Amino acid sequence: MARIVVLGAGVAGHTAALFLKQRLKNRHEVVVVSPNSNWNWIPSNIWVGVGRMTKKQVIFPLEPVYRRKRVDFRQALATRLHPEGDEAEARPAVDITYTAGDKKGMTERLRYDWLIDATGPRLDFAATPGLGPDGGHTVSVCTADHAVAAEKQLQQAIERLRAGEHLDMVIGMGNGTCTCEGAAFEYVLNVEHELRRAGVRDNATVYFFTNEHELGDFGVGGLTIERNGYRMRGEMLTESLLRERGIVPVMAAGATEITEDTIYYEQVDTEGVQQMHYDFAMLLPPFKGARIDAVDRSGADITDRIFAPSGFMKVDADYSKKSYDQWRAADWPETYQSPAYANLFAAGIAFAPPHPISKPRSSPGGVAIAPAPPRTGQPSGATAKAVALSIADMVEGRSDKPTQKASMAHLAASCIASAGTGFKTGQAVSMVMSPIVPDTQVFESGRNLKETSGEIGLAGHWLKRMLHTAFIYKMKARPFWWVIPE
Ligand SMILES: Cc1cc2nc3c(=O)[nH]c(=O)nc-3n(C[C@H](O)[C@H](O)[C@H](O)COP(=O)(O)OP(=O)(O)OC[C@H]3O[C@@H](n4cnc5c(N)ncnc54)[C@H](O)[C@@H]3O)c2cc1C
């Protein structure tokens, strides 16, 4: 009996665990290691952050699902890999530290035959002094608890606006190297929607503060859309959404320090340090990989053989240093297998991208200001499923190498960005891009124009709301859960 250990129980880890169990039944052991007791549908945190959903609506406990599916769940944090085993045993292992229950604080060396790193992003608030809710001055919507705290501050701001104060409300990216611009874009549109609903919009100046050089870049180099025979950049769609709502964009900006009422930042095309005042700020952190190191059998450090300096796991990508004009879609990984150890894989945000997708830029003062490549829910689920099915095939002897491929240079992704909730008044921008990583060698604009689109409307809002219910249903592993696509 083989043991497959999955680190992380987010979109990727939980998807991988469910597919492994579906394929391998009880013939092999599936163990999930994750520090939190709940699963969180992170995209809906946006609605928690404006008070339109409760925390309870966006989370559910993992333990009952794993008990039903006979997955061994360890509520713990992975800290160190021993891919060659240790002096006691050659079987590989991962060190874990329990985070809850009777075993809280205890450590264990958990042996594995196969391991999937699906530890997602580490929220690197420390990258910008003063950033973030823990010890900093700004709020976040990255976790359900962050979103609850953001909503509280938003309500306080609305009360001040009702009392006649004028407030500066800044939403966006807390560092020049952030990714997930789409999430900040959704939150700014939702906050603006709530201010209008509360009848206080005129008293607030709302800013979208972003590291994008072009609106609508979203870390994927933007989109070209063909409609009625003419082509337009996604920038036009994004800009018009902000303009219609009177949201002021601050672009190509990288925050360098945040005090209790001021954001200091540099910009790509401007000399010197700028500053702007704020009363309410939701700024996302940059993402790093989980803090997991690795040692060989003798105990010597081999972290850099397995992980990139960012902390993300190196997989079957081309990581050789190349200039922007040499980047190719083929640089992106297909199987997510570690080149160092064949029984190690990464899925979701945990794999190291070979390079960004958006053009790298910096300020005259040398501050790096360009979006990092996003790995949204759909590719996170798709890569996890591919890795799980490959491992299942290898465990059962059907192949000696990965059987599934899920390159972001071939996968399409759809993304629905909420622009405000409400059964009749809601709106969302529905975007489809194919492929996610543009391939200019195959498509003139980098993407297949027949499969790339962007629309705004009420139907998008309903779809986004339906997806919330559908994904939580799927992740609770209810009957026929696997029919719902990633
Ligand atoms: C505010 C916000 C809004 C978003 N909106 C959208 C959207 O509308 N559409 C979309 O497609 N995507 C959206 N995304 C992106 C989406 O949430 C991610 O693509 C997805 O969560 C990535 O899945 P993952 O499993 O890689 O990481 P996660 O879902 O973050 O899961 C990582 C897991 O690893 C665990 N973990 C961390 N460290 C360790 C460790 N050392 N040991 C063990 N476990 C560990 C974590 O606790 C967690 O369970 C949004 C993201 C944010 C922040």
The ligand as a Gaussian input file, in Angstrom:
#p B3LYP/6-31G(d) Opt

LIG

0 1
 C       -9.117000      37.814000      -2.458000
 C       -8.934000      36.785000      -3.530000
 C       -9.924000      36.625000      -4.489000
 C       -9.769000      35.686000      -5.486000
 N      -10.742000      35.561000      -6.437000
 C      -10.619000      34.636000      -7.400000
 C      -11.643000      34.467000      -8.401000
 O      -12.639000      35.189000      -8.429000
 N      -11.486000      33.474000      -9.300000
 C      -10.393000      32.665000      -9.287000
 O      -10.306000      31.773000     -10.136000
 N       -9.412000      32.789000      -8.383000
 C       -9.492000      33.761000      -7.447000
 N       -8.505000      33.897000      -6.518000
 C       -7.356000      32.976000      -6.566000
 C       -7.672000      31.636000      -5.903000
 O       -8.091000      31.857000      -4.584000
 C       -6.422000      30.782000      -5.966000
 O       -6.166000      30.505000      -7.327000
 C       -6.546000      29.450000      -5.253000
 O       -6.970000      29.602000      -3.930000
 C       -5.202000      28.750000      -5.300000
 O       -5.337000      27.474000      -4.788000
 P       -4.141000      26.782000      -3.983000
 O       -4.683000      25.489000      -3.519000
 O       -2.916000      26.819000      -4.790000
 O       -3.892000      27.748000      -2.739000
 P       -4.883000      27.952000      -1.479000
 O       -6.299000      27.820000      -1.902000
 O       -4.456000      29.234000      -0.838000
 O       -4.537000      26.721000      -0.515000
 C       -3.272000      26.579000       0.094000
 C       -3.434000      25.604000       1.252000
 O       -2.165000      25.255000       1.771000
 C       -2.193000      25.352000       3.191000
 N       -0.810000      25.558000       3.642000
 C       -0.072000      26.687000       3.622000
 N        1.159000      26.449000       4.111000
 C        1.205000      25.130000       4.450000
 C        2.196000      24.286000       4.994000
 N        3.427000      24.738000       5.294000
 N        1.881000      22.978000       5.221000
 C        0.654000      22.494000       4.906000
 N       -0.319000      23.258000       4.375000
 C       -0.053000      24.554000       4.146000
 C       -3.140000      26.514000       3.425000
 O       -3.606000      26.541000       4.752000
 C       -4.233000      26.171000       2.416000
 O       -5.084000      25.166000       2.909000
 C       -8.617000      34.862000      -5.516000
 C       -7.627000      35.023000      -4.539000
 C       -7.767000      35.983000      -3.567000
 C       -6.675000      36.154000      -2.531000

